Amino acid sequence: MRLFVIFTSLAMLIAHNIRAEDRALTVFAAGSLREAFSAIAKDFGAAHKIQVRTEFGPSGRMRERMEHGEQADLFASADIGHARTFVEDGRAVVMAMFARNSICVLAPEQLGLAEATVVPKLLDRSTRIGISTPKIDPLGDYTVELYSRIARSHAGEAQNLMERSTVIETPPAGSPPPSRDAFADALREGRVDLAIVYCSGRDRYTRLLPKAAMVSLPPEFQVGPEYALALLKDADPLAAELALFVLSPKGQATLARSGFVPIGLPKADR
């Protein structure tokens, strides 16, 4: 309740003598949010006649860009930690969780992946695993946590899993991958046998790799990615309204259509 009051109060501070069409909002967001937040930015921009500029990338890198002076109004992180840090160090005035995700394993059709075989396939010492960069991309951190969970029931395997893992990333100054998705290209080129990805990317990978299998991990190995918004200090007051829009039923429905687990959708009969 207190969080809602803060967001609402901030939204009501919008300066009426500044025309919305003369302003623009900038959102830095996790790469996994590209489809959802592009749609949210389009809907919000059209409703308020304002430009909403979006920048996407690993949450850690987006955070570093802001720490080095780049300006944004709203930060949407793939984990709670980056958003919380911005509040704690005074760069953001408030944060709130807005969605959850889950972890899947993506593999070519010939691997015959299924939920019952996904952990044994990860443990197979001949399997080459594609992962995101730990500490830079929250997906990499969730993968490390996943390996730790697997090691609880398979002693000593966490280190072995890491040794067979290849970080798949595009350097900040590098050219984008041919398909615009580094994991899809790594699998297509045979550099890895399977990849650990967010389940929210299912539609994208279906387009990029029509014959690939995307399998959820068993519940006991799900590490529960949680996404958070941070409203940056000195942001345009309208950014608070954009944050509320993300948390609104319409924004949450957009996230749900993009494969995320919303936290704020009312019951269907309400």
VENGI-V656978 format. One record per pair of residues at least 4 apart in sequence whose ideal C-beta (glycine too) atoms are under 7 Angstrom apart, sorted by sequence separation. I is the first residue (numbers start at 1). J is the second residue. If there is no record, write none. Layout:
BEGIN
<<I:J> <I:J>>
END
This chain:
BEGIN
<<1:5> <2:6> <3:7> <4:8> <5:9> <6:10> <7:11> <8:12> <18:22> <29:33> <33:37> <34:38> <35:39> <36:40> <37:41> <38:42> <39:43> <40:44> <41:45> <42:46> <43:47> <44:48> <57:61> <58:62> <59:63> <60:64> <61:65> <62:66> <63:67> <64:68> <66:70> <80:84> <81:85> <82:86> <83:87> <84:88> <85:89> <107:111> <113:117> <114:118> <117:121> <118:122> <119:123> <120:124> <133:137> <136:140> <138:142> <139:143> <140:144> <141:145> <142:146> <143:147> <144:148> <145:149> <146:150> <147:151> <150:154> <151:155> <157:161> <158:162> <159:163> <160:164> <161:165> <170:174> <176:180> <177:181> <181:185> <182:186> <183:187> <184:188> <185:189> <197:201> <201:205> <202:206> <203:207> <204:208> <205:209> <206:210> <217:221> <231:235> <235:239> <238:242> <239:243> <240:244> <241:245> <242:246> <243:247> <244:248> <247:251> <248:252> <249:253> <250:254> <251:255> <252:256> <253:257> <254:258> <256:260> <266:270> <18:23> <45:50> <57:62> <65:70> <77:82> <86:91> <87:92> <113:118> <122:127> <132:137> <135:140> <151:156> <177:182> <179:184> <186:191> <187:192> <217:222> <246:251> <247:252> <255:260> <45:51> <66:72> <77:83> <86:92> <107:113> <121:127> <134:140> <135:141> <151:157> <170:176> <179:185> <186:192> <245:251> <256:262> <45:52> <55:62> <87:94> <122:129> <132:139> <133:140> <134:141> <150:157> <151:158> <170:177> <178:185> <205:212> <255:262> <29:37> <44:52> <75:83> <87:95> <105:113> <113:121> <132:140> <177:185> <187:195> <231:239> <66:75> <131:140> <186:195> <205:214> <231:240> <256:265> <27:37> <111:121> <134:144> <148:158> <252:262> <41:52> <75:86> <84:95> <132:143> <147:158> <150:161> <83:95> <131:143> <170:182> <183:195> <202:214> <231:243> <252:264> <253:265> <41:54> <62:75> <105:118> <169:182> <252:265> <27:41> <147:161> <168:182> <183:197> <229:243> <147:162> <168:183> <38:54> <249:265> <37:54> <75:92> <80:97> <199:216> <229:246> <247:264> <249:266> <59:77> <168:186> <59:78> <63:82> <59:79> <184:205> <188:209> <34:56> <60:82> <187:209> <33:56> <59:82> <181:204> <184:208> <25:50> <27:52> <29:54> <31:56> <66:91> <166:191> <184:209> <187:212> <24:50> <31:57> <166:192> <23:50> <24:51> <25:52> <26:53> <27:54> <28:55> <29:56> <31:58> <168:195> <181:208> <198:225> <20:48> <21:49> <25:53> <122:150> <20:49> <21:50> <24:53> <30:59> <179:208> <20:50> <119:150> <123:154> <129:161> <28:62> <123:157> <131:165> <133:167> <125:160> <129:164> <128:164> <129:165> <130:166> <131:167> <132:168> <133:169> <28:65> <127:164> <131:168> <132:169> <28:66> <128:166> <130:168> <37:76> <103:142> <122:161> <33:76> <103:146> <28:72> <26:71> <27:72> <26:72> <27:73> <30:76> <32:78> <26:73> <27:74> <28:75> <29:76> <30:77> <25:73> <30:78> <25:74> <27:76> <130:183> <143:196> <130:186> <203:259> <202:259> <200:258> <201:259> <79:138> <139:198> <200:259> <78:138> <199:259> <200:260> <78:139> <79:141> <130:192> <129:192> <128:192> <130:194> <128:193> <129:194> <130:195> <131:196> <127:193> <127:194> <129:196> <32:101> <150:221> <149:221> <121:194> <149:223> <58:133> <60:135> <61:136> <146:221> <60:136> <60:137> <106:183> <146:223> <58:136> <59:137> <145:223> <58:137> <59:138> <108:187> <106:187> <113:194> <142:223> <111:193> <111:194> <142:225> <107:193> <7:94> <107:194> <138:225> <6:94> <106:194> <105:194> <106:195> <3:94> <105:196> <106:197> <3:96> <103:196> <104:197> <104:198> <103:198> <104:199> <103:199> <101:198> <102:199> <118:215> <101:199> <101:200> <106:205> <118:217> <119:218> <113:213> <115:215> <114:215> <115:216> <109:211> <113:215> <119:221> <109:212> <115:218> <108:212> <109:213> <107:212> <106:212> <107:213> <106:214> <104:214> <105:215> <61:172> <104:215> <104:216> <105:217> <104:217> <102:216> <103:217> <103:222> <102:222> <103:223> <102:225> <100:224> <101:225> <100:225> <100:226> <101:227> <100:227> <99:227> <97:226> <98:227> <97:227> <98:228> <97:228> <98:229> <96:228> <95:228> <96:229> <95:229> <95:230> <94:231> <92:230> <93:231> <92:231> <92:232> <93:233> <91:232> <92:233> <91:233> <87:230> <90:233> <86:230> <83:228> <79:225> <80:226> <83:229> <78:225> <79:226> <83:230> <80:228> <98:246> <78:227> <98:247> <77:227> <76:227> <77:228> <96:247> <76:229> <77:230> <74:229> <75:230> <99:255> <74:231> <75:232> <74:232> <73:232> <101:260> <72:232> <100:260> <101:261> <74:235> <99:260> <100:261> <73:235> <99:261> <73:236> <99:262> <100:263> <99:263> <74:239> <98:263> <32:198> <73:239> <97:263> <32:200> <74:242> <32:201> <35:204> <74:243> <50:238> <48:238> <44:242> <44:245> <40:245> <40:246> <25:236> <40:251> <23:236> <25:238> <25:239> <40:254> <23:238> <39:254> <25:242> <20:238> <36:254> <36:255> <10:231> <15:237> <36:258> <14:237> <35:258> <13:237> <14:238> <36:260> <11:237> <10:237> <11:240> <10:240> <11:241> <7:240> <11:244> <7:243> <7:244>>
END
